[in-house]
């Protein structure tokens, strides 16, 4: 049985003290009676909190991996303000690339996203590549895709599981062994509808993951 991917994208939220509180509440997952061996739980905090999350996860032996929310398209060099893959690999197994918010607000295009994917892979950081539909450009190197229809992001109105399944099937037909996640207004009440389909391998959770107890319920219900 393939692992189910449950990804929390904390976006541009959480101060240091708020991150500590989030982790203290989420820590009870360590004592969970459910079998988590088939669930890949990934938390993607802001860059400045990666060390905090990494240290806490190790010290408390939590069954969690870390991801970044973005990566520079460049390597090391004079790129002020950028965080490159070599800097991420000490903390992260995964990185979100091409999120609809990055495309909208920061005008990221296909060439830049391709460079980010290649940069991440060059250091062994696994990209979670976001697409808006089955026709969105997808670099050849991608192995995990997150389908996130723009209308569902932060709206409280998710896509239907039936349509998400159709889109996921179409995406998977383009490449062998491709894993497709669904993202867009996922919560603990609807997560099972998405994770019980044949072609979806998990979810990318935004707003609902800001509450650690709600994200715990999502993990439990998936």
N, C-alpha and C positions, 0 to 999 in steps of 0.2 A: 504493500500500500504506500502510495506517495504521501509525502508530508503535506499538511495543510499550512499555508502561509498566512499569518495574521500579523499585519504590519500597522503600527501606530505612527502616524505622521503628526508630530506636535506643532508643526509649522512655526511661525514666529511668535511663540508664546512661552511662558515660564521664565521667571527670574531664578536666581540661585536658590533662594529660600522656597519658592514654589516648586522647584524641581525636587528638592529634598522632601517636601511634603508628599509630592506625587509618588516618589519612590517608597516612602515609608508606608503609604497606603497600599501600594502594589505588591509589597513584599510578601503578603499573605499567599501569593501564588506558589511560594516555596512549599507551603503546607497543603497544597491542593490535593484532594483525593482522586481527582481525575487523572487519567493517563495522558501525559503531555508528550510522550515520545514521538507521536505522529503529528505534532504541531510545532511549526517553526515560528516562534514568537519574536518579532523584530520591532524594536523601538527606535524611532528616528527623531531625536531631539535637535534643537538648534546647535550650530557648531560649538558655541562657547560652553555648552553643557555636556559635550561628549565625554570629557574627562570625568565629570561628576557621575554620570550614568555608568561609565565603564568601571570606575572604582567601586561604586556601590554594588553593581551586579557581581563583581568578583568577590568582594568582601562578604556578601550575603548568599553567594552560591545560587543565584537565581537562574532558572532555565530560560534565559533570554539572550538573544543576539542584538547587536547594535547596527543601525544604519545611519548614514548621513542623509541630509535632505537635498544635497547638491554636491557637485565637484567641479573644480576648474577644468576647462578644456585644455589647459596648459600644464606642463610639468613645473619643476622648480624654476625660479627665475624672478625677474623684476616685474611682477604682476601684483601690484599693491592691492590688498583686500581680498585676494583669491586664496582658496584652500585647495591644495592639490591632492591627488590620490596617494602620494607617498606620505603625506601628513595624516591622511585618514586611516591608513591601513593599520596603524597601531591600535585603533579603537573599533573600527568598523569591519563587518563582513559584507555589508550591503550599502548601496547608495541609490536614492531615488533620482532619476534623471528624466527631464522633459515633462514635469508636472504642468498641468494646464495653467497654473498661476505663474510659473516661470515663463511659459510661452507668452502669456497675455501681458504681464507687467514688465518683463525684462526682454521681450522680443527675441527669445531664443529661436533660432531657425534650425533646419535639418542638418546643415553642415556643422554648426556648433554642437548639436546634440550627438552627432556621430563622433566628433572629437572627444566629447566627454565620456562616451561609452568606451572608446578605445583607451583613453587615459585611465579609467577605472580598472579595466581588465588588465592593463599593463602592470598593475600593482596587486592584482588578485582580489580587488573589491568587486563584488557582483552587482551589476546594474539591475535595478527594477525600473524598466522603461515604460513611461506612461504614454498611452495613446488615447485619442478622443473617439476613434471609431476604427473599423477594420481596414480603412483606407489610409490611415495615418502612416507616414514613413516610419520604418523600423530598421535600424542598422542590423547588418547580418550577424554581428557578434552577440546580439541580445538573446538571452535564454529565459528571462522572466519579464512578462508584460503585464502592466496594470491598465485595464480598460476603465477609463473614467470619463463618462460623457459630461461635457461642460455644464449642461443644465442641472446636473445632479450635485455638483460640488457646492457644499455649504447651503443648499437650498432646502434640505429636509424632504426633498422629493426624489427618491432613488429611481433608477431604471427598473423595469420589471425583471425579475429573475429569468423569465422566458426570453426576453430580448437580449439580456446579458449573455445567456447561454448561446443564442444564435450568433452573436458577435464573437464570443470566445471561440466557438467552433470554426468560424471563418478565419480568425487570426491564427489558430493552431494549424489550419490546413496549409499555411504558408511555410512551415518549418517543423521538422521532426523534433519531438521531445520539448516543445515549447510549453511553458507554464503560463497560464493566464489568470490574473487576479481581477476582482471587481472593486472599483472605488467610486464613492459618491453617495453620501448620506447613509452610510452603513451604521447600524446600531445593534444593540443586543436583541431587539425584537425581530429584526429582519435578516440577521446574518445567516441563520440556518437556511433560509430560502436560497441564498446564493451559494453557500458551501456544499449544499446537497446536490448540486447539478453535476452533470458528467464532465463538462469541459472547463469548469472553473476550479482553480487550485488554491483559492483563498481570497482574502479581502485586504484592501488598503483603506485604513480607517483614518479619517481626519478629525472633525470636531468632536465626535463621540469619545475619542481617545484622550481628550484633555482631562476627562474625569477618570482617574485610575480604576475606580470601582466599576464604572460602566465598561471600561476596556476589559476588566477581568470577566465581566458577564459575557462580553463578546467572545472571549477566548473559551469560556465554559460552554456557551451555546453553539459555537461553530461546529 
